[in-house]
Amino acid sequence: MVDSHDALFPSIAAEARRAVPTRPEAALFRLKATLLRIRRRWRDATVDVPLQRHPVGTSLIDAPVIAQSRSPLWSAGSDPQEWALTAGKVQNLRVALRGLDGIEIPAGAVFSFWRQIGRATRRRGFVAGRELREGCMISTVGGGLCQLSNALYDTALGAGFEIVERHAHSRVVPGSRAVQGRDATVFWNYVDLRFRSRHAFRIEARMTDVDLDIRFRGIGGADETQTPPSSAPQSTVHDCVSCGQVSCFRHVPRPGLSPAHRAAWLIDACWPEYAAVFQEQAGPADTLFLPMRGPLARRYAWPASPGREVRATRVALARAIASRRQSAQGRAIQTLALTYDRRLAETYARHLPYIATHLVVSQSLLPHLWQLGCLQGRTFDVLMERWPLAELQARLDDALRAHPGSPTLGDFRAPPDIVDAEASALAAADRLYTPHAGLAGLLGEQAVLLPWVQPRSVTRRVPGGRTLLFPASPLGRKGVYALREALQGLDVDLLVAGRAREDTSRFWGDIAVRTLDGPAWPDRLAGVVLPAIIEHQPRALLRAQAVGIPVIASTACGLMQQPGTTLVDHDDVAALRAAIVACLESSALDT
């Protein structure tokens, strides 16, 4: 019996019936593919110059772009049932680009797609995507890599490279590069894409949230422009998701995944400001990645997730144990922090669902996730925890030039690749959340300024006496050099917190200095002063504001101007001294 669709479109229905693959045909295809793979391996092993897997290089990183190709990742108005396969394609591209971005190929050397990328397997992180096989769009592991081979071939043509091997698709999908004959299909390992150039060149391959971007750089410029061969005639391509051939052995009924907002939160220490963002934005389809939970994990006290939750407890415990064995400051503790940030990012990356197309990332993990390629093909926001590394280190460098004898201002600098990765990731981010007013001003239009969360259950105090609290370890980055100069000759009692020190000599000279014993503050304080060069979380200053104690702080502390708070530049000693004198005079009147 012929249904109504067949009656209206008999030729299409007949073609569809003829195109339905069978199991014997699929078995024969696999047998042929196995034999062809064996033959390809034998041929590649017996050539005079074996194919090489080209390493990442830096010699051509500043060379001019000689050719470029961009192609969209997502199809406008695609069927929601196909969205998961498209997301799978993007994941496969994400994995493949790890072995491609930044490689440099010597003059005359052959680039081989499969030699460079390797076989697409689940073990390596590849997932189900769409692949054109025998006239059908099917779901297969590694599907979608043809978008990458198409883009590489298109760029090689634009650069005028010699095409050593290229195969056109057997069917032409309307709207694809195959229509212009600028496509190159690949199938492990015997259907390959290979090309070479008379000059050395560099391949840069990255994804934005919407495009695949391939660039070739080289010193010698482009070779002769090549004209692509004519394309195959367009023909019907059947899709396993939407063709309706339920009798086909490849047909697998599936509910499909809606392209609704699916986010993953890759976070570290919990700030109350960011906990509020999570509570407001996280949905049941989201995944929360956090280090650990439990009574020993107060710094990770994120709200309960409305969706799935993934924990990296082993990494978190190992980091806690290692941190306790290190000193409170210096190169060792900073290097340790970077090491465990990397391990935490790697743990998250291994469990990150490819259908999460939007990420919210703690800044400490950002450069590592960027280097791992997890941010490619996705939109993402950043929870800012400090100044960007480039800005932070520039501020410390300026301070070190002003105080070259400081043992702490120059004790650590992050590796250049981490600094560069963070800068690239921040530039590509959608939104940069921060409660830090100074940082928000630096970040510009990307910044989303959040209100600081004030401490709860505090008792208001009446300021008095001549004691000033310095609520941090007395280190160069916290502004102790400016404070020491500003306090010269003043009748003041300075109370300092924290166990780290700038040095062990008589740093303060004749200034009366005591160390705060425990977390409790004295009953009588004239004010709290922190002229910091670097301050990320001014919790002590927020506490002082909440209890009514005058605050003198640098603009680098990130507070907004308000009654009872005086803001000065961190290097303006005269303004700092004037603010301290005014604070002491006001305290004397209150007393």
N, C-alpha and C positions, 0 to 999 in steps of 0.2 A: 504494500500500500504506500502511495506517495503522499507525503504531507503537503500542506498548502504552500510552504516555502519552496519545496521542490517543484510544485506545479507552476509557480510564478517564475522561478529561475531555474529551468531544467539544466542549462549548460553548466551553471555554477554547482548545482547539486551533483551532477555527474562527475565533474572534476573533483569535488570533495570526496565522493565515494572512491574514485580511483586513487586519490592521494592518501587514503588511510593506510598507514604502515602496518605490517604484520610482524609477528614474532620471528618467523623464519628469515624475513628480510633483515631484521635487526641483528639476528645471530650471524648472518652472512656479513653484514657490515662490520661487526666486531672482529670477525675472523680476518677480513681484509685489512682492517686497521692495525691489527696485531702484526701481520706480515709486513705491512708497509713501515711500521715503527722499527721492526728488526732491520729491514733493509736500510732505513735512514741511519740507524745507529752504526751499521757496518760501513756505510759510505762516509759518514763523518769521522769515523775512526781511522780510515785509510787515506784521507786527504793529506797532501804534503804540509799544509799549514792548518793545524787544527783550530776549531773555533774557540774563542776565549770568552770568559765571562768578565766583562770590563769593570774595573773598580771605580768607586767614587773618587773624583779628583778636584783640585782647586786651581790648576794652572790656567783654565779658561773661564773662570767664574766671572771675570769682568770683560770678557770678549763680547763683541756686538752680536745681537740676535740676527741670524741669517735667514731664519724661516720660523713660522709659528702657525699652529692650528688650534682652534677652539671648537668644542662641540658640547651641546647641552647634555646634562646628565638625566634630566627628568623630562618626560613627554607631557606636553600640555594636554589636559583633559583626558589623561589615560584612564582606563578602566580600573576602578578601585581594587578589583581582584588581581590585577597585574602589578599593583604597587609593591607588593612584597618581593616579587622577582626583580623589579627595577631597583629596589633597595639592595637586593642581593648582588645585582650587577655593580652597584656603586661600591659595595664592600669588596668585591673581587678586584675592582680597579684599585681600591685603597691598598690591598695587599700587594698587588703587582707593582705599584709605584715605589714600594720600598726598595726593590731591586733595580730601579731604573733612574730615579731622580738623582741628578748630580754626577752620573757616570761620564767618563771622558774616553773617547775612542781615538786611537792613534791614526795617523794618515795611512790610508790603504787597508786598514783592518776592517773585517766584515762584522757588522752588527747582526746578530741572530736573535729574533724575538724569544724563542723558546730557550736558547742557551742562556739568555740574560734573565728571563723571568722564572724559569723552572716550571715543573709540572704543577698544575692546579689541583691540590688535594685538600680535603677537610682538615687534615693534620696541620697544614700550613696556614689555615684560617680562611680558606675559600669556602663559599657557601653556594646554595642553589641560585642560579640566575638564568636569564633567557639565552638560548643558543639556537641558531638556525641550522637544522640538520635534516637532510633529505626532504627539503621543502616545508618543514614544520618548525615552528618556534616551540622548543621544548624546554623543560626545566632540567638543568644539569649543573653539577658542581663546577664552578669556574665560568659559568655562562656570563656573557657580556664582555669578555676580554677583546672581542673583535672591535669594540669601540676604541680601545687603545691601539690595536694594530692598524685600524683605519686611520687614526690620527697620526701615528708614526709614519705611515706610508704617505699621507697627504703632506706632512712636513718634509719628508725626504724628497718628494717631487718638487716642492717649493724651493728647496735648497739645491736642486739639480743633481742630487746624488745618483750614483749608479745603482739601479735596482738589480740585485743579484737573484732574488727569488721573490715572487709575489703571486698569489692566487686570488682570483676574483670570487665573490660569492656565487653560488649556483642559482640563487634566486635574488632578485632585486627588491628590497623593501622600499616602497614609495617614501620619499623624503630623506632617505639615507644617502651617504656619500657614494654608494654604489651607482646611483643615478648618473653621476658625473664620471664614473669610472675611477674614483679615487678611494676605493675600498681595498682591503686586504684581509681575507679570512685566514684564520689560523686554527689548527687542530693538532694537539700533541701527538707526536713530535714531527710528523712527516709533512704537515702543511704549515710551512714556516714563512716568515717575512724576513728577508735579509737584504741589506744594502751597505754601501761603503762610499767613502769620499776621498778625494785626492788630498784633502787637508784634515788635520785633527779637528774634532768637534766635540761639543758637550751637549748632553741631553738634560733638559730640565722638564720634569713632568709632575704637575701638581693639580689638585682639584680645589676649586672654590665650592661654595654650597650649591652652585648651579651649573658649573662648567668644568670640563676637562681641558686643561691648558698644556700644550706641548710646545716647547721652544728648543731650537737648536742654536748654539752659539759657536762661533769659530773665528779665527784670525784671517784665514784665507778668503773669506767671503763665500758666497754661494757658487756652486759649479754651474754648468750649463743647465738652463731650465728644460725640464722634460715634459713632454705631452703625454698624459695618461692614455692608455689604450681605451677603446670604446667599451662601454658597459654592455653587459648581457641584457637581452630584452626583459622587461619587467614581466613578472608572472605572479600568480596568486601564492601567498605565503599563509599557511594555516597556523593557527595559534592554539596550543593545547589548553589554554585557559578559556578561550572564547569561541573555538571553532564549532563546538556542539557535537563533535563526534564521540559520543559516550561509549561506542563499541570499540574504540581504539584502545590497544593494550597500554598505551602511554597515558591515557586519560586517568587522572587522579582527582576525584572530587575534593574540593577544598573550599572552606568558607571564605577564604581570602582575608587579608588584613587591610583594614581601612587606613588610608593615609592621614588619619587624624594625628594631632600633635602627640608625639611620643618623645619624651625627654629622658635623659639620664643625668643624674646629679653625681658628679665625681668630686668628692669633697674630703676635707681633712679636718682640722680643728674647727670647732663650732664657735662662731661669733653670734651674739644675740640678734644683731641686725640682720644677719644672713639667715638665721633660723626663722625670722619673721617672713623673709622673702620666700623661703621654702614652704612654709605653712600656707602662704597666699597663693603660690603658683603650682605646686606639685599636684599631680592628678593620679588617678588609679592606674593609668597606663604607664606611669613613669617608674624608673628604677633608681633607687638610692644606693650609691656606693659610699661606704664610710669605713674608717679603720676598724672600729670595734664598738661593742656596747658592754655595759656592766658597771658595777660599783667602782671599778678601777679606771673607768674611762670617762671621767667627768669632762675632760676637754673635748670629747666627742659626743656631747649630750644633745644631738640633733633630735628634733621632733620625730615621732613615729611616722613612718612612710605610709601613705595611703595605697601604695603599690608594692612592687617587689623590692627586696632589700638584699644587698650583697655586702659581706664584710671581709676585711683583710686582717683578721685577728692575729695571725702569725707574724705578719710584717709589723703590725702595731706594737706587739709585745717585744719583738726583737729590737725595734727602735727605742722603746722605753728603757730596756735593759742597757743597751749600748750608750744611751744618753746619760744615764746615771754614772757611768764609768768615766765620762769625759769631764773636763773642766767646764765652767759656766760660760766661757767665752773663748774667742780665738779661732785660729784656722782649723783645729781639730774638730771642734763642735760644729762649725759651719760646713766643713767637708762631710761630716757624718750626716748632717741634715739633708744635704743634696743627695747623698747616696740613698738614704731611705725615702726621700721624695721620689726618686727614680724607681725604686722597688715597688712603692705603693702604686705609682702610675702604671707600671708593667702588670701588676696584679689586676688592677682595674681593667686594663686593656684586654687581658685574656678573657674576661667575662662580659665585655661590653656587647650588648645585643646590636646587631647591624641594623635592626629596624628603628633604633633610636637615632632620629635624624637631627635632634637638637640636644646639645650638652650644656650643662652648667658646671663650671670647673673652678676649683680652688686655685688661686694663683701659684701656689707652691708646686702644683702638678703641671701647670700650663706648658713650660718649655719641654718637659719630658713627653707629654702627650703629643705635642707638635712634632717632635723628632720621631716618635713612634708612628706617626701618620694617622692617629685616631681622629684628628680634627678635620681631615680632608673630606670633602663631600658632605659636610654638615654645617649647620649654623651653631654658634656657641656664644655663651655669655661667660664672664669671668667675675668671680668674687675676689676683689682685690684685697690682699692682705698686707701689702707694703708698697713702697715706691717701686716703679719698674727698675730692674737691675741696672740698666744703663744710667738712669737718673740718680739712683741711690749711690752708685759707685762714683759718679761725677761729683756729687756732694761731698762724699768722703775724701776724694782726691783734693778738692778745694780746701777742705778743713786740714788735711795733712800738710798741704803747702803752707798754711798759716801756722801750723803747730808741728813742725817736722820732728820734734822730739817725742811725740806721742807714740806709745807702744801698741795702741789699739786701733788707731784710725786707719792704719794700713795693713792690719794683720791678715786680711782675707779679701780676695776678689774672686768672683765666680769665673769659671772658664768661659772664654769668648764664645764658644758654640752655644752655651746655655743662654748667655746674654742675647745673642743674635736670634736664637729660637724664640725666646720670650718676646722680643720686639716684633718679630714677624707675626706671632700669634696674637698679640695685642692689637696690631694693626688690622688683622682679619676678623676680630671679634665683633659681634653685634653690639652688645652692651657691656659696660664695665661698671659693676656695682661697687660703691664705696660709701662709707659714712664720713670719710676723711675730706674735709673741705679743701685743704691744700692740694691733695691728690686729684680731687674732682676738677679743680681748676686747671691742672696740668693735662688731664685726659681729654678735655674739650667736649665735643658733642657726643662722644660715645659714653660719657660718664652718666650714671644714674646716682645722684646724691641721696643717700638715705639718712634719716635722723639717727644720731647716737642714742642708744638705749641707756637711760639713766638707772643707777642702782636703786633697788627697792628696799623698803623697810629700813630707812635711815633716819637718824635723829638730828634735827637741826642744831647747829652749834653757834655760839657767839665767839667770833674771832677775838684774840687777845694775846698779850705777851709779845716777846721779841724772837720767838722761834719760827724759823722758816723750814718747811719740809721739802727736801729734794726727793721726790718719790720714785727714784730709780737708782741703779748702780752708778756711782760717780765715774762715768766713762766719757771719753772725748766726744763720741757721737751724741751723748745726752746733753752736751753743752756745758761741761764743767769748766772749760777754760774761760768762756765768757762769764760764767757765774763767779769764778774766783776773782776775776778782774773787777767785776761789778761790786763785790762785797768788800773790797779793800777799804779799811778805815771805818766801816760801819759797825755799830754796836748791835750785833746780831748773833743768835745761836742757830747754827745750821744742823739740821737733823737729816741724815742721808739713809736711804734704804738700799737693799741689794747687797750681794756679797762680792761681786766683781769690783775691781779697782783699776784706776788708770795706771798707778804705779805704787810701789811700797815706800817711797821716800816721803818727805814732808811736802806733799803736794799743796796743801791748803795754807801753809805758812802760819801766820798768826791768827787766822780765822778759827773761831771756836767751832769745832765739828764733833758731833756725836753720831753713833750708828743706831738706827732704829732697831729695837729688839722685838721681833715678832711683827704680826700684821696689824696690831692695834695702834692707833694714832694717839698722841697725847691729848689730854682734855683741852689744852690751850695751844692754839696755833695762830700766828699772825697771818700766815698765808702758805700756799703751796706754789713752788716755783720750778719750772722745767723749761729752760731755753734750748731745747733739743735741736740738733741738726737733723736727726732721724728719729721719728717716733711714729709707730704704726697704730698702736692701740692705747690711747691716753686714758686708761681705765681709772688710774688714780686721780687724774684731773676731773673726770666725770664724777667721781666720788666726792671730791672737794666741792664741786659745784652743787651737788645734791644736798650736802650738809651745811652749805652756806659759808664756806671758808673761801676767802679771796684767792684767785688763781692768776698767776703770771706765767705765761707760756709763749713759746715761739709759734709763729704761723705754721711751722713744720709739724706741730702737734695735731693739726687737723680740726681744731675747735672753731666754732662760729663766735663772732663777737657778741657778748651779752653782758648785762650788768653783773659786776663782781668778777669779770674776767678781763684781763689786760693782755693783749697780744702784741708781741714785738718780733722783729726779725732776729734770727738766731745769732747773727754776728753784730748786732747793734748794741754794744756794751753800754753806751750812754743812755739809750732808751730803757734798757734793762735795769740799770742802776736807778734811774728816775722812778720806775715803776715800783722797785723794792722800797725806796725811801718813802714814797707815797703810801705804800701798804703798811710800813712800820708806823708811820705817823697816824694813819687811820686806826691801827690797832691800839696805839697809845691812848687815843681819844675814847675808844670803846672801853678800854680798861678803866 
